[in-house]
Amino acid sequence: MSPKLKQTVWRARLALYWERLWAAAYPMVMVLALFAMAVLTGLLGHLPDLARYATLVAFALAFLWTLRPLFRLAFPARSEALRRVETSSALDHRPVSAAEDRPANPSPAASAIWEEHVARQLAKLKHLRAGTPRSDLKWRDPYALRLAALLGVLAAAFLYRGDPVSNFADAVRIAPSQSQVALALDAWVRPPGYTAKPPVLLTSEAIKERLQRDSDLLVPEGSLLVLRLTGAEEPRLAFFDLIGGEEIKDLKPKTGTESGTFTSQLRLDRPAEIRVYDGSSELAQWRLSVIPDEAPKVGFTADPEAEASGALALDWKASDDYGVAAVTAKMVLSDTQADGPGFATNGVFLFEAPAFPIALKKSSPREIEDRTANDLTAHPWAGLNVDVTLEAKDQAGKTGKSEVKTVMLPERLFIKPLAKALIEQRKALILDPDDHRNVELMLSALLMWPEGLIDRSGIHIALRAIRSHVANARDQEDIKTAVNDLWKLALAVEEGDLADARAELDAIRKELQKALAEGAPPERIAELMDKLREAMNKYLQSMAEETRRRMQQQGAQPQQVDPSRLLSQEDLQKMLDTIQKLAESGANEAAQEMLSQLENLLRNLQPGMAQQQQGDTPLSEMLGDLSELMRRQQQLMDETMRMPGQSGEPQEGDQRGGMPQQGQNGQQGESLSQKQGALRQMLDELMGRLGQQGMEAPQSFGQAGKSMEGATGSLREGRRDPALEQQSEALNALRDGAQSMARQMMQQGQGNTGNVGRHGQARGDDRDPLGRPRANRGEDYGPDRNMVPGEAAIRRAREILDFLRNRANTPDLPRIDRDYIERLLRGLY
């Protein structure tokens, strides 16, 4: 047999085997197609467990039953293949099969003749065919169910929902199924706290309606974008340029996944289009434009000048779009001095520039204009020209600078010869520290004849110690120590113990001013007030002793002074009491203003001023009564908070459309209502006393009275929540009234501020206790006052919003609770 015939026969056997295999596997393929459609469509996964188990068993039995024909399948014989070749090639008389035949009585001659015959027959065969496999399914499947199964599998494969592996796992699982988390997207933009702007919920209905009108949303620079996505398989966050549309690669948010919730946070510093994806599908997009945070502005409103007390005063003005955080004055030595450009020696460069602290009278003002004075006479640069530059800083850390002003730092004028001599040697040591031997010689000369020059042994000992220190100076630190000691000794010679008492008083005053500006707790304020009182007493006592000592040395007699122009220790103590009352009642701004007035008084107070006690004023007494009223109102709010809550809506079983039921709640409400009425009457009496003094009661007192009346009625009806809201409004109005009364005290010369005119009469105009014009414009007097909520209120609001969002993202939260939280969030934006 030729090789060509053998290949044709082998192909015919394969074709026959494929036809038998397809016929035997057809039932199994149909069962597998039905199972694939049930899995890919998720039908099996959604069936109850018992029905799913029964269906799986049925598929398994049907699959095993369809395997029986496959086990009986055999490979076709050679004779069958030869016959298929003859049939496919349309050959008559079976010429190919004859090749397998043999003579019945084989003999050599017969076998030779037969083989020759077969060879001739096969040689005539040139176009043999094995034939393509043919299916007999048209008789087995007359309704073409195979085509329907094929279309079903293709449709399920391309249109299925979810992952096929997950669907198969759900179909054959034995454990109970996990509840599928619904896709939930929650995104918001949180502006920085210093902007006092509310968060923007990007997924709220209000924002969606706004985006239909405006394509972009405006948010402050530095805002925090927060996104939470639940139920997504492949969450992703992308940022694109608003103009070019190209993806911004360098914006990389902080992402994480916890308990199936994808979170992402990013600080926005540029405009961008934000897109949220789940795999390749886009879930949401927002276009955010960033409002740039401008740098603060600061400048001088007048040239720096020296006050009569020797302090350097700077008049300045600062502003910022969100609020000024701090203002500082930077000083450097000027290139031009009184004796010409430059310095002969480099001694002054050994000392750092003087610090000029500037305290803001209120926290983060958007615009402020003030005058700040500091005593820099103790600095080694005193008497030299310096270049002063103001620098303002906002909450974002941006800074703004003013123009440069050149001013000579004021020097202190010393009267006593020894003090003047010590300051002269101090200057020599500052300007030329290398020539400290000459300073040592001059100090030794002062010690050679101390009689009539040094009146106390302590001064003598201190001067000898300084001389020894100068003589043994080895480095710059020794020179700095000697310079500092010489100043302290000169001050002690000039003022005695008064200098230490003044330094202690000034330090405590600055600490109290800082605590008021930062909103320190009442305990801290009370502690600093006690320290300030002690330091004030010590300072006034030291001043009185210094006055007596000077009079004894000069042999002078006390002068007779008009009592109306006298400032007594009792006056200052009453002023401190007023500051404490204002701080306790929450009027920190008014307390800071009065503390600034106290600073001006003390800075201009000199030894030798007469003292006279004055009694308390009616306005100061009324301010104390107002503080007590506010304290009792706060206590009443605490008692109302412990009252069982009533929303004010009619309850089931109530009569007459919402009247509360009688019982313990009604009795408690009646008791609280009587207390609230008593506080309302106390406010009326206070307003009447103001009228008797010829003063107009603040408008906020009328608002407080209306709120108290409303709270009285709400408490009588047992409605707690409306009563709390009205009590809070009343307390805020009382605080505003306290600040207005404090301003009246400072403007009219009351409140023990010592505000007297040039002829001893109390001033009713807008002047301070020293007769200088007071500020009459700015945020404290404008309509924007108290328009922005405090930092504590903003922080509390954020905590509530975060709690609501976290609660809304709980997977097993009931639908009624989720709808309620969504209504709350929609109402907040």
C-alpha positions in Angstrom: 0.0 0.0 0.0 1.3 3.4 -1.0 2.1 6.1 1.6 -0.6 8.3 0.2 -3.2 5.7 0.7 -2.1 5.1 4.3 -2.4 8.8 5.1 -5.9 9.0 3.6 -7.0 6.0 5.6 -5.7 7.5 8.8 -7.6 10.7 8.2 -10.7 8.7 7.5 -10.4 6.9 10.8 -9.9 10.3 12.7 -13.0 11.7 11.0 -15.0 8.7 11.9 -13.8 9.0 15.5 -14.7 12.7 15.8 -18.2 11.9 14.5 -18.8 9.3 17.1 -17.2 11.5 19.9 -19.4 14.5 19.1 -22.5 12.3 19.0 -21.5 10.7 22.4 -20.6 14.1 24.0 -23.6 16.0 22.8 -25.8 15.3 26.0 -22.9 16.2 28.3 -22.3 19.5 26.4 -25.9 20.5 26.7 -25.9 19.8 30.5 -22.7 21.9 30.8 -24.2 24.7 28.8 -27.2 24.9 31.1 -25.0 24.9 34.1 -22.8 27.7 32.7 -25.9 29.9 32.0 -27.1 29.3 35.6 -23.7 30.2 37.1 -22.9 33.2 34.9 -26.2 34.9 35.3 -26.0 34.5 39.0 -29.2 32.5 39.1 -27.8 29.7 41.3 -26.2 32.2 43.7 -29.6 33.8 44.4 -31.5 30.6 45.0 -32.3 29.5 48.5 -29.8 27.1 49.9 -32.1 24.0 49.7 -33.2 24.8 46.2 -29.5 25.5 45.2 -28.3 22.2 46.7 -31.0 20.3 44.9 -30.2 22.0 41.6 -26.5 21.2 42.0 -27.3 17.5 42.7 -29.5 17.4 39.7 -26.8 18.8 37.5 -24.2 16.4 38.9 -26.4 13.3 38.3 -27.3 14.5 34.7 -23.6 15.0 34.0 -22.7 11.5 35.2 -25.5 10.0 33.1 -24.2 11.8 30.0 -20.8 10.2 30.5 -22.0 6.7 29.6 -21.7 7.0 25.8 -18.2 8.3 26.2 -17.1 5.2 28.1 -18.4 2.9 25.3 -16.7 4.9 22.6 -14.1 2.8 20.5 -11.6 3.9 17.8 -12.8 3.0 14.2 -11.3 -0.1 12.5 -9.2 0.0 9.4 -11.8 -1.7 7.3 -14.3 1.0 8.2 -11.8 3.7 7.2 -11.2 2.0 3.8 -14.9 1.8 3.2 -15.2 5.6 4.1 -12.5 6.4 1.6 -14.3 4.5 -1.2 -17.6 6.2 -0.3 -16.1 9.6 -0.1 -14.1 9.1 -3.3 -17.2 7.7 -5.2 -15.3 4.5 -6.2 -17.3 1.5 -7.5 -16.5 -2.2 -6.9 -14.6 -1.5 -3.8 -11.1 -1.1 -5.3 -9.6 0.1 -2.0 -11.1 -2.6 0.2 -9.9 -5.2 -2.2 -6.4 -4.4 -1.1 -7.2 -6.2 2.2 -8.7 -9.3 0.5 -6.8 -12.6 0.0 -7.5 -15.6 -2.3 -9.5 -18.4 -0.8 -6.9 -21.1 -1.9 -3.7 -19.3 -2.0 -1.1 -20.7 -4.4 2.0 -19.1 -5.6 0.6 -18.5 -9.0 -2.8 -17.3 -7.7 -1.2 -15.0 -5.2 1.0 -13.5 -7.7 -1.8 -12.9 -10.1 -4.0 -11.4 -7.3 -1.3 -9.0 -6.1 -0.7 -7.8 -9.6 -4.4 -7.2 -10.0 -4.6 -5.2 -6.7 -1.5 -3.2 -7.7 -3.0 -2.2 -11.0 -6.3 -1.2 -9.4 -4.6 1.0 -6.8 -2.4 2.5 -9.4 -5.5 3.8 -11.1 -6.6 5.6 -7.9 -5.3 9.2 -8.0 -8.0 11.3 -6.2 -8.7 9.6 -2.9 -10.6 11.5 -0.2 -11.0 10.8 3.5 -14.1 13.1 3.8 -14.9 15.7 6.4 -16.6 14.8 9.6 -20.4 14.8 9.4 -22.8 15.3 12.3 -26.0 13.5 12.7 -27.4 16.0 15.4 -30.1 17.1 13.0 -31.7 13.8 13.6 -30.8 13.7 17.3 -31.8 17.4 17.9 -34.6 18.2 15.4 -35.6 21.4 17.3 -32.0 22.9 17.2 -31.8 23.2 21.0 -28.0 23.3 20.6 -28.2 26.7 18.9 -30.3 28.1 21.8 -27.8 26.8 24.3 -25.0 28.4 22.4 -26.7 31.8 22.3 -27.5 31.5 26.0 -23.9 30.8 26.9 -22.6 33.7 24.8 -25.2 36.1 26.2 -24.4 35.1 29.8 -20.6 35.4 29.1 -20.8 38.9 27.7 -23.7 40.4 29.7 -23.2 38.8 33.1 -23.0 40.9 36.3 -20.0 40.6 38.6 -17.0 38.4 38.5 -17.5 34.9 37.0 -15.2 33.4 39.7 -17.3 35.0 42.4 -20.5 33.9 40.8 -19.2 30.3 40.6 -18.1 30.5 44.3 -21.6 31.7 45.2 -23.2 28.9 43.3 -21.2 26.1 44.9 -20.7 27.6 48.3 -21.7 25.7 51.4 -21.4 28.5 54.1 -24.1 31.2 54.3 -23.6 34.1 51.8 -22.3 37.5 52.9 -24.6 40.4 52.4 -23.4 42.5 49.4 -22.6 46.0 50.3 -24.3 48.6 48.1 -22.2 51.1 46.3 -22.1 54.3 48.3 -20.1 57.5 47.6 -19.5 60.2 50.1 -17.2 63.1 49.3 -16.7 66.6 50.9 -14.2 69.4 50.9 -13.2 70.7 54.4 -11.7 74.2 54.2 -9.0 75.1 56.7 -10.2 76.1 60.2 -8.9 79.6 60.0 -11.2 80.4 57.0 -14.3 79.9 59.2 -16.0 78.5 56.1 -18.3 75.4 56.4 -17.5 72.1 54.7 -18.9 71.5 51.2 -20.6 68.1 50.7 -19.9 67.3 47.1 -22.5 64.5 46.9 -25.4 66.5 48.3 -28.4 67.5 46.3 -27.7 71.2 46.7 -24.3 70.8 45.2 -25.7 68.8 42.3 -28.2 71.6 41.6 -25.4 74.2 41.8 -23.2 72.3 39.4 -26.1 72.4 36.9 -25.8 76.2 36.9 -22.1 76.6 37.5 -19.5 74.2 36.2 -16.9 74.9 38.9 -17.0 75.0 42.7 -14.9 77.5 44.5 -13.0 76.3 47.6 -10.3 78.0 49.7 -6.6 77.1 49.1 -5.4 74.4 51.4 -8.8 72.7 51.7 -8.9 69.0 52.5 -10.6 66.8 50.0 -12.0 63.7 51.7 -13.7 60.8 49.8 -15.2 57.6 51.1 -16.4 54.8 48.7 -18.1 51.6 49.8 -19.0 48.6 47.7 -16.5 49.4 44.8 -14.3 46.6 43.4 -11.5 48.7 42.0 -11.8 52.2 43.4 -9.5 54.9 41.9 -9.2 58.7 42.2 -7.8 60.7 39.3 -7.1 64.5 38.8 -7.1 66.4 35.6 -6.1 69.9 34.6 -9.1 72.2 34.1 -7.7 73.8 31.0 -5.7 71.2 29.1 -7.6 68.2 30.4 -4.4 66.3 31.0 -4.1 64.1 34.0 -2.1 65.6 36.9 0.4 62.9 37.9 2.1 64.7 40.8 -1.2 64.9 42.9 -1.0 61.8 45.0 -3.7 61.5 47.6 -3.4 59.5 50.8 -5.5 56.4 50.3 -6.5 53.4 52.3 -9.1 50.6 52.6 -10.6 49.5 55.9 -13.6 47.2 56.4 -14.5 47.4 52.7 -14.5 51.2 52.7 -12.0 53.0 50.4 -10.9 56.4 51.8 -8.8 59.1 50.1 -7.6 62.5 51.4 -5.7 65.3 49.5 -4.8 68.9 50.4 -5.9 71.0 47.4 -3.3 73.6 46.3 -4.4 74.0 42.7 -7.5 73.8 40.6 -8.4 70.4 39.3 -11.1 68.2 37.9 -11.7 65.2 40.2 -12.9 61.9 38.8 -13.9 58.8 40.8 -13.7 55.5 39.1 -14.6 51.9 39.9 -12.5 50.0 37.5 -13.2 51.5 34.1 -16.6 53.0 35.0 -16.7 56.6 36.1 -18.8 57.2 39.2 -18.6 61.0 39.7 -16.6 64.1 38.8 -16.3 67.6 40.2 -14.5 70.7 38.9 -12.9 72.6 41.9 -11.4 76.0 41.5 -9.1 77.1 44.3 -9.4 80.6 45.9 -5.8 81.6 46.5 -4.9 82.6 50.1 -3.4 86.1 49.8 -0.4 87.1 51.9 -1.2 89.5 54.8 -0.5 93.2 54.5 1.1 95.3 57.1 2.4 98.8 57.3 3.2 101.8 59.4 0.4 104.4 60.0 2.9 106.9 61.5 6.6 107.2 62.0 8.0 105.4 65.1 8.5 107.7 68.0 9.7 107.6 71.6 7.1 108.1 74.4 7.7 110.2 77.5 8.4 107.1 79.5 11.2 106.0 77.2 9.3 103.3 75.4 9.4 103.0 71.6 5.9 103.3 70.1 4.9 101.9 66.7 1.7 102.8 65.0 0.7 100.1 62.6 -2.1 98.5 60.6 -2.4 94.9 59.3 -5.0 93.0 57.3 -5.5 89.6 55.8 -8.3 87.9 53.9 -8.8 85.2 56.6 -7.2 86.9 59.6 -3.9 88.0 60.9 -2.2 85.4 63.1 0.7 87.4 64.4 2.6 90.7 63.9 6.2 91.2 64.7 8.7 93.9 64.4 12.2 93.0 63.0 15.1 95.3 63.8 18.6 95.5 62.3 21.3 98.1 62.9 21.1 100.9 60.4 24.1 101.7 58.1 23.8 105.4 59.0 24.3 106.5 62.6 24.4 109.9 64.2 28.2 110.2 63.9 28.3 109.0 60.3 28.0 105.8 58.3 29.2 102.5 59.8 30.8 101.7 63.2 34.3 102.2 64.4 34.3 98.8 66.1 32.3 95.7 65.9 31.2 95.4 69.5 27.5 96.2 68.9 27.3 93.2 66.5 28.0 90.8 69.4 24.4 91.4 70.6 21.3 90.1 69.0 18.6 92.4 67.7 16.0 93.5 70.3 12.7 91.7 70.4 9.7 93.9 70.0 6.6 91.8 70.9 3.3 92.8 69.5 0.1 91.3 71.0 -3.1 91.3 69.0 -6.1 92.5 71.0 -8.3 89.8 69.4 -7.8 86.4 67.9 -7.2 86.4 64.1 -8.6 89.8 63.1 -9.1 90.4 59.4 -8.2 94.1 59.8 -6.6 95.7 62.8 -5.0 99.1 63.6 -3.2 99.6 66.8 -0.3 101.3 68.6 2.3 99.1 70.4 4.9 100.4 72.8 7.8 98.5 74.3 10.6 99.6 76.6 13.9 98.8 74.8 16.1 101.1 76.9 17.8 98.1 78.5 19.1 96.8 75.1 22.7 97.4 74.2 21.6 99.0 71.0 19.8 101.9 72.8 20.9 105.2 71.4 21.7 103.7 68.0 19.8 104.0 64.7 17.9 100.8 63.7 15.9 99.9 60.6 12.5 98.6 61.7 10.4 96.3 59.5 6.9 95.0 60.4 6.1 91.4 59.5 2.6 89.9 59.5 1.8 86.2 59.4 -1.5 84.5 58.7 -2.8 81.1 59.8 -1.5 79.5 56.6 2.1 80.6 57.3 2.3 83.2 54.6 4.0 86.5 55.6 3.9 90.1 54.5 6.4 92.9 55.2 6.1 96.6 55.5 8.4 99.4 54.4 11.6 100.0 56.4 11.6 102.8 58.9 14.8 104.2 60.5 14.5 105.3 64.1 16.9 105.8 67.0 16.2 103.4 69.9 15.3 105.6 73.0 17.8 105.8 75.8 16.9 106.0 79.5 17.8 109.2 81.2 19.6 108.5 84.5 19.8 111.3 87.2 22.0 109.9 89.9 25.8 110.3 89.2 26.7 106.8 90.0 24.0 105.4 87.7 25.1 107.8 84.9 28.8 106.7 85.4 27.8 103.0 85.2 25.8 103.5 82.0 28.8 105.4 80.5 31.1 102.5 81.2 28.5 100.1 79.9 28.4 102.0 76.6 32.1 101.9 76.3 32.1 98.2 76.9 29.4 97.7 74.3 31.1 99.7 71.6 34.7 98.4 72.2 34.7 95.2 74.2 38.4 94.7 73.4 39.2 97.7 75.5 37.6 96.3 78.7 40.8 97.0 80.6 39.9 100.7 80.4 36.4 99.9 81.8 38.0 98.0 84.6 40.2 101.0 85.4 37.2 103.3 85.6 35.2 101.0 87.8 38.2 100.7 90.1 38.2 104.5 90.3 34.6 104.5 91.4 35.4 102.1 94.2 38.4 104.1 95.5 36.2 106.8 97.0 32.7 105.4 97.6 31.7 107.9 100.3 28.9 110.2 99.1 28.7 108.2 95.8 27.6 104.7 97.0 25.0 104.8 99.8 24.4 101.1 100.2 26.8 98.2 100.9 24.9 96.0 98.4 25.7 98.4 95.6 29.3 98.4 96.7 29.6 94.6 96.7 27.8 94.3 93.3 30.1 96.9 91.7 33.3 95.1 93.0 31.9 91.8 91.5 31.3 93.5 88.2 34.8 95.0 88.1 36.3 91.6 88.8 34.1 90.0 86.1 35.3 92.6 83.6 38.9 92.1 84.6 38.7 88.4 84.1 36.7 88.5 80.8 37.9 85.8 78.4 35.3 85.7 75.7 32.2 87.4 74.3 29.8 85.7 76.8 31.7 87.3 79.7 31.4 90.7 78.0 27.6 90.2 77.6 27.2 89.2 81.2 29.1 92.3 82.4 27.0 94.5 80.2 23.8 93.0 81.6 25.0 93.3 85.2 26.0 97.0 84.7 22.4 97.7 83.5 20.9 96.0 86.5 23.2 97.8 88.9 22.5 101.2 87.3 18.8 100.5 87.5 19.0 99.5 91.1 21.0 102.7 91.9 18.4 104.8 90.1 15.2 103.1 91.3 16.0 100.7 94.0 13.6 97.8 94.2 11.1 99.5 91.9 12.8 98.1 88.8 12.4 94.5 89.8 8.8 95.0 90.8 8.1 96.7 87.4 9.7 93.9 85.4 7.7 91.3 87.3 4.5 93.2 86.8 5.1 93.6 83.1 5.9 89.9 82.6 2.7 88.8 84.4 0.6 91.4 82.4 1.9 90.1 79.1 1.2 86.5 80.1 -2.4 87.5 81.1 -2.8 89.3 77.8 -1.7 86.2 75.9 -4.1 84.0 77.9 -7.0 86.3 77.1 -6.2 86.3 73.4 -5.9 82.5 73.2 -9.1 81.9 75.2 -7.5 80.2 78.2 -9.8 78.4 80.7 -11.3 80.4 83.6 -9.0 78.7 86.1 -5.9 79.9 84.3 -7.3 83.5 84.0 -8.1 83.5 87.8 -4.6 82.3 88.6 -2.9 85.0 86.5 -5.2 87.7 88.0 -4.1 86.7 91.5 -0.5 86.9 90.4 -1.2 90.3 88.8 -2.8 91.6 92.0 0.3 90.6 94.0 2.7 92.1 91.5 0.6 95.3 91.4 0.7 95.6 95.2 4.4 95.0 95.3 5.0 97.5 92.5 2.9 100.2 94.1 4.6 99.6 97.5 8.0 99.9 95.9 7.0 103.1 94.2 5.8 104.6 97.4 9.0 103.7 99.1 11.0 105.2 96.2 8.9 108.3 96.5 9.6 108.7 100.2 13.3 108.1 99.7 13.6 110.7 97.0 11.7 113.2 99.1 14.0 112.6 102.1 17.1 113.0 99.9 15.7 116.2 98.4 14.2 117.5 101.7 10.9 118.2 99.9 7.4 118.3 101.3 4.5 116.4 99.7 2.6 118.6 97.3 -1.1 119.3 97.5 -2.8 117.9 94.4 -6.4 118.2 93.3 -8.2 115.0 94.6 -10.0 114.6 91.3 -6.7 114.0 89.5 -5.3 111.4 91.9 -4.8 107.7 91.1 -4.9 105.4 94.1 -4.0 101.8 94.7 -7.8 101.2 95.2 -8.4 102.5 91.8 -6.0 100.0 90.2 -7.4 97.1 92.2 -11.0 98.0 91.1 -9.7 98.1 87.6 -8.3 94.6 88.0 -11.6 93.4 89.4 -13.4 94.8 86.4 -11.0 93.0 84.1 -11.6 89.7 85.9 -15.4 90.1 85.8 -15.2 90.7 82.0 -13.0 87.6 81.6 -15.3 85.4 83.7 -18.3 86.5 81.7 -16.7 85.7 78.4 -16.0 89.3 77.2 -12.3 88.6 76.6 -12.0 91.4 74.0 -13.3 94.1 76.4 -11.0 92.6 79.1 -8.0 92.9 76.7 -8.9 96.5 75.9 -9.0 97.4 79.6 -5.8 95.6 80.2 -4.2 97.7 77.5 -5.4 100.8 79.3 -3.9 99.5 82.5 -0.6 99.1 80.7 -0.7 102.7 79.5 -1.3 103.9 83.1 1.5 101.9 84.6 3.9 102.9 81.9 3.3 106.6 82.5 3.1 106.2 86.3 6.2 107.7 87.9 7.4 107.9 91.5 6.2 111.0 93.3 2.6 110.9 92.0 0.1 111.4 94.9 -2.3 108.7 95.8 -5.8 109.0 97.1 -8.5 106.4 97.6 -11.7 106.5 95.7 -14.8 104.5 96.2 -16.4 102.1 93.7 -18.6 103.5 90.9 -22.2 102.6 90.2 -21.4 101.3 86.7 -18.7 99.0 88.1 -21.2 97.6 90.6 -23.7 97.0 87.9 -21.0 95.2 85.8 -20.5 92.9 88.8 -24.3 92.3 89.0 -24.3 91.5 85.3 -21.5 89.0 85.8 -23.6 87.3 88.5 -26.7 87.3 86.2 -24.7 85.6 83.5 -23.4 83.0 85.9 -26.9 82.1 87.2 -28.2 81.9 83.6 -25.4 79.4 82.8 -26.4 77.3 85.8 -30.0 77.4 84.8 -29.0 76.1 81.3 -27.2 73.2 83.0 -30.3 72.4 85.0 -32.5 72.6 81.8 -30.1 70.2 80.0 -30.8 67.6 82.7 -34.5 67.9 82.2 -36.2 65.0 80.2 -36.2 66.0 76.5 -39.4 67.1 74.8 -39.2 68.1 71.1 -42.2 70.3 71.3 -44.3 68.1 69.0 -47.6 66.6 70.2 -47.1 63.3 71.7 -49.4 60.3 71.6 -52.0 60.6 74.3 -51.5 64.4 74.8 -54.5 66.6 75.1 -55.2 69.9 73.3 -52.7 69.3 70.5 -49.5 68.9 72.4 -49.9 69.9 76.0 -47.5 67.8 78.1 -48.8 65.3 80.5 -48.8 66.2 84.2 -46.2 64.6 86.3 -42.7 65.0 87.5 -41.6 66.6 84.2 -44.3 69.2 84.5 -43.3 70.1 88.0 -39.6 70.4 87.1 -40.5 72.6 84.1 -42.6 74.9 86.3 -39.7 75.2 88.8 -37.2 76.1 86.1 -39.7 78.5 84.6 -39.9 80.4 87.9 -36.1 80.6 88.1 -36.0 81.9 84.5 -38.6 84.5 85.3 -36.6 85.7 88.3 -33.5 86.2 86.1 -35.7 88.2 83.6 -36.8 90.4 86.5 -33.1 90.9 87.6 -32.3 92.0 84.1 -35.1 94.6 84.1 -33.8 96.0 87.4 -30.3 96.3 86.0 -31.6 98.1 82.9 -33.6 100.5 85.2 -30.5 101.3 87.2 -28.6 102.1 84.0 -31.4 104.6 83.1 -31.1 106.2 86.5 -27.4 106.9 85.8 -28.4 108.7 82.6 -27.0 105.9 80.4 -28.7 104.0 77.6 -29.0 100.3 78.1 -27.3 98.2 75.3 -29.7 96.9 72.6 -28.5 93.4 73.3 -30.2 93.6 76.7 -33.6 93.9 75.0 -32.8 90.9 72.9 -31.8 89.0 76.0 -35.1 89.9 77.7 -37.1 88.6 74.8 -35.2 85.3 74.7 -35.7 84.9 78.5 -39.4 85.4 78.1 -39.5 82.7 75.4 -37.5 80.4 77.6 -39.9 81.0 80.5 -42.8 79.9 78.4 -41.0 76.9 76.9 -40.0 75.7 80.4 -43.6 76.1 81.7 -44.8 73.8 78.9 -42.0 71.3 79.5 -40.3 71.8 76.1 -36.6 71.5 76.8 -35.0 71.9 73.4 -36.6 75.3 72.5 -35.9 76.5 76.0 -32.2 75.6 75.7 -31.9 77.5 72.4 -33.6 80.6 73.8 -31.4 80.5 76.9 -28.3 80.3 74.7 -29.4 83.3 72.8 -30.0 85.2 76.0 -26.5 84.4 77.3 -24.8 85.5 74.1 -26.8 88.8 74.2 -25.7 89.3 77.8 -22.1 88.9 76.9 -22.5 91.5 74.1 -24.1 93.8 76.7 -21.1 93.3 79.1 -18.7 94.4 76.4 -20.8 97.5 75.6 -20.8 98.4 79.3 -17.1 98.0 79.5 -16.6 100.4 76.6 -18.8 102.9 78.3 -16.8 102.7 81.4 -13.6 103.4 79.5 -15.1 106.2 77.4 -16.8 108.0 80.3 -13.9 107.7 82.8 -15.7 105.3 85.1 -14.8 101.8 86.1 -11.8 103.1 88.2 -9.7 103.6 85.1 -8.4 107.0 86.2 -9.8 108.6 83.0 -9.6 112.2 83.9 -9.2 115.3 81.8 -6.6 118.0 81.9 -8.5 119.8 84.7 -9.4 116.7 86.7 -12.9 116.2 85.2 -14.1 112.9 84.0 -14.2 112.7 80.2 -17.3 111.7 78.3 -15.6 111.8 74.9 -13.7 109.0 73.2 -10.4 109.4 75.0 -8.2 107.1 77.1 -7.2 107.7 80.7 -4.2 109.7 79.5 -6.3 112.1 77.4 -5.3 110.5 74.0 -7.9 109.8 71.3 -9.2 106.2 71.3 -9.8 104.0 68.3 -13.4 104.4 67.0 -13.3 102.1 64.1 -12.4 98.5 63.2 -14.0 95.2 63.7 -14.8 95.7 67.3 -17.1 98.6 66.4 -18.3 97.5 62.9 -21.2 95.4 61.8 -19.0 92.3 61.3 -18.4 91.8 65.0 -19.1 88.3 66.2 -20.3 87.3 62.7 -17.8 84.4 62.5 -18.2 81.5 64.9 -15.3 80.6 67.2 -12.8 77.9 66.7 -14.5 75.7 69.4 -17.9 75.9 67.6 -16.3 75.1 64.2 -14.5 72.1 65.7 -17.7 70.8 67.3 -19.6 71.1 64.1 -16.9 69.1 62.3 -17.1 66.4 64.9 -20.9 66.1 64.4 -20.6 66.0 60.6 -17.9 63.3 60.8 -20.1 61.2 63.1 -23.1 61.5 60.8 -21.0 60.5 57.8 -19.5 57.5 59.6 -22.9 56.4 60.7 -24.4 56.8 57.2 -21.6 54.5 55.8 -22.4 51.6 58.2 -23.3 48.7 55.9 -26.1 47.2 58.1 -27.7 50.5 59.0 -31.5 50.3 58.7 -33.1 52.2 55.9 -35.1 54.5 58.1 -32.0 55.6 60.0 -30.1 56.1 56.7 -32.9 58.3 55.3 -32.9 60.3 58.5 -29.2 61.0 58.4 -29.4 62.0 54.7 -32.1 64.5 55.5 -29.9 65.9 58.3 -27.0 66.3 55.9 -29.1 67.9 53.2 -30.4 70.4 55.7 -26.8 71.4 56.7 -25.6 72.2 53.1 
